[in-house]
């Protein structure tokens, strides 16, 4: 997809990975629309990038309802939706409240699904669009203390695979981003849970995990959208985990070759294992 002049909506765009993504898309000439609760932060970043800012609490269904329509009314159609906003949820499952679960699953899974539902009809009418979901390696490798977070991210990964199947034969692309530890405030809070911290430390010692810089993530995500690649995965050394999870999806995709996803749509069944090259070849930070 040509990014220059495209409009890119990034949720959770006030800091961390979202801010890095916004800056990278902006550097490629995209017009960025930012969504976050922190109005002051996204106002400042939007002014810097020449984009638009839309303060909203993405855990509130009333504020999410019609959000894409309001954003498009202020700056034109959304060409790329980046569902980046998310929250950590760590601790033993029986200690979580009903409100904790509601907020986590809404922000990590229900809101991305709803925003996708809102943006897709326009993309399909225009014959142009790309969907990016920022998931986690926790969606396929679960640590103690992360049951709710991991299951929400597993749902987001499976949703992305389902969308890819649904949209086969159209011009709308999808990219699933599955990430390990990225040095952010969220990672600091996650490691405040002792079982999670101990689990991370063991995999660091085994050299199965390393920290990856958010700018590396942003660069490879933007490259994947431009090239139409379906996956971005970091760190490379943990690639076996998402590949094992992806294997049944690929097998079913092969078994369904020739089955039209949409009435009247051409069958464009293409399975290209090379899309795993969307993982960055840049050096990663060493284990801590």
N, C-alpha and C positions, 0 to 999 in steps of 0.2 A: 504494500500500500504506500502511495505517495503521502508523506507526512506533512510536507510544506503546504500550509494553508488549510490542513485538516483541523477539525475541532476535536479535542481530546478531553474527556471528562475523567478526572482523577478524584476518587473519594479518599478521605483521610489524607488530604494533600497539605496539611499544615506543618508536618514534620516527618522525620525519619525517611522511610522508603518512599512514601507518597511525595514528599518534597523533592527528593532526588529524581523521581520519575517526572514530576512536573517540569523541573529545570531541564532535564534531558530532552523531553518532547519539545519544550520551548526552544531549545538550542537547535532543533531540527526544523524550526519554522512552523511548528504547530501552534494553533490558538488553544490555550489551555483554559479549562473551566475547573475550578477547585471547589470541593465540598468538604466541610469539616465543621465541628461545633465551634471551634475557635475562630470567631469572626475576625478579630484583629490580625491574627497570623496569616490567614488566607487573603485578607484584604491587602496586606503588605506584599505578599508574594505575587498575587495577581497583578498588582500595580507594577511590580518589577518586571514581570514577564509579558505585560500587555494583555493579560487574560481577564477572566471574570471570576468573582468569588460569590459563593452561595452558602451561607451559614445554615446548617441543618443538623439536627440530632438524628442520626441514622438508626437509632434504636426506637424512635417514635414513629409508628406507622402513619400517623396523621401528617407528619412532616415529609415522610418519604412519598406518600401518595401524590401523584402529579408532579413530582420533582423534576423529572426529565423534561416534561412539557414547559415548566417554568424556566428551566435553564435554556432550552432551545428558543424560547420567546425572547430571551435577553441577548442571545448571541448567535443564533443559527443552529442548524442541525448538528447533532453529535455523531461524529464519524468513528470514534474509538471510545469505548467505555472501559475504564480500568477500575475494577472493584478491588481496591486496596485496603480500605478501612477495615480494621479488625481489632479484637481485644483478646488479651490472654485470659485464661481461666485455669488457675493451678490450685492444688490442694485436693484432699480426699473428697470423693464425690458426695459422700453422705454429709459433708459439712457445707455444701452449697445450698443456697436458698432457691426457692422457686423464682425469685426476681433475678438472681444471678444467672440461672439457666436461660430465662427468657431474654435477658439482655445479650448474653453471649451468642446464642443461636440466632437471634434476630440480626445482630450486627455482622456476624461471620458467615451466615448462610441465607437467611430469609431476605434481608435487604439486598444483597447481590442478586438473588433470583428475581426480586421485584423490579429492581432497576433494569435488569436485562429484559424482563417482560415489557417494561415501558419503552425501552429504546429500540427493540427489534423491529416493530412494524415500520418505523420510519426508515431504518437501514434497508429493510427488504424492498420497500417502495423505491428507494433511490438506487438500489443495486450496489450498495457500497457500505462497508462497515467491518469493524473488528472488535471482538470481546476479549478482555484480558482479566483473568481471575488470579489474584495473588493468594495462593494456598501455602501449604507447609509440608515438609517431610514428616511432620507429626501426623499427617493424614494417613501415612502408611507404616510408620514406625512409632509405636505408642510407648510413652514412659509413664511410670507411676506418678500420679498427681496431675495428669493431663487428660483424663478421660473425656471431659466435656469439650475442651479445646480441640483435641485430636479428632473427635467424632464430627465436630462442626467443620473442620478442614477436610476430612474425608468426604463429607457431603458436598463441599464446594468442588472438590476434585472430580467427583462422580457427576455432579451437575454439568461441569465443563465438558466431560466426555459425552454426556447425553445431548448437550447442545451441538457438539460437533457432529453427532449422528443425525440430529434433527435438521441441521443446516447443510448437510451434504448435497451438492448440486446447486448451491447458491453461491453468491459472491461474498458471503459473510464469513470471516475467519475467526478462529478462536486460538487463544494461547493460554495454557495452564502453566503457572509459575509455582514451582514447589521448592521451598527454601528451607535451609538449615539455619543455624544461628547467624543473625545479622546484628552487629553491635548497635543497639538502639535502646531507648528507655524501656521499651517493652521487654527486651531480653533481660535487662537488669531486674525487672520485677519478676519475671518468670524464674530466674535463678535464686530469688529469695525463698523459694520453696525447696526445702532440703532434699526430698526424694528426686526432684527434677534436677537440682544442682549436682547431686551425686551421679545421676544417670548421664548427664552431659559430661562430667569430668571423666567418667570411664571411657566414653566414646572419644573424647579428646585424647586420652592416653593411648587408646588403640589406633589413633590417627584416622578414624572414620569420620570425624567432624573437625572442621576448622571454621573460624569466623570468616565471613565474606563481606567485603565492603559494600555499602549500599549503592555507591556510584557504579560499581561493577554490575550489580543487579540491574540498575536503571539502564545502563548501556546495553546489556544483553536483551532486556525486555523490549526496548525501542528497536533494536536490530531485528528481533523476532517479529514484531508487528510489521516492520517494513518488508521483511522477506516472507511473511505469511507462515512462519513456523509455529507448530502446535505446542511445543514445550520449551520451557526454560527451567533448568535444574541446577541448583548450587547447594553444597559443593560437589565437584565432580567425583570426588572419592567416595561419596555416598550414593552414587548413581544406581547401584544395584537395587536399592530399596524401592524407588519409584518404578524402575523397570519391571520388577517382579509384580508390582501392583497393576501396572499397565498391561501386562501380558494377556490376561483374560479379555480385556477390552479389544486388543488387537486381534485376538483369535476370533471373537464374535464379529468384528468388523470384516474379517476375511470371509467368514461363513455367510455373511449377509450381502456379499458382493452381488450387485444387480438388483437389489431391493431398493426401490425408490423411496427416499425419505419424504418427498412431497409430490402430490399429484401434479403431473405435468412438468416436473423438474427433470432436467437431464441427469443421468447417473454419472457422477464423476468420482467413482471410487478410486482413490489413489492412496496407497500406503507406502510412505517413504521413510524408512528407518533412519535416513540421514538427518531427520529433523532433530535427533538427539545432539547434533552439533550445535544446537542453540545454546548448549552449555558453554560458558566462556572458556576460552583457551588462555585467558590472561592469568598470571600468577595469582594465587590466593594468599591471604595472610596465613602465617604458620600457626600451629596449635599453640594455645596459651598455656 
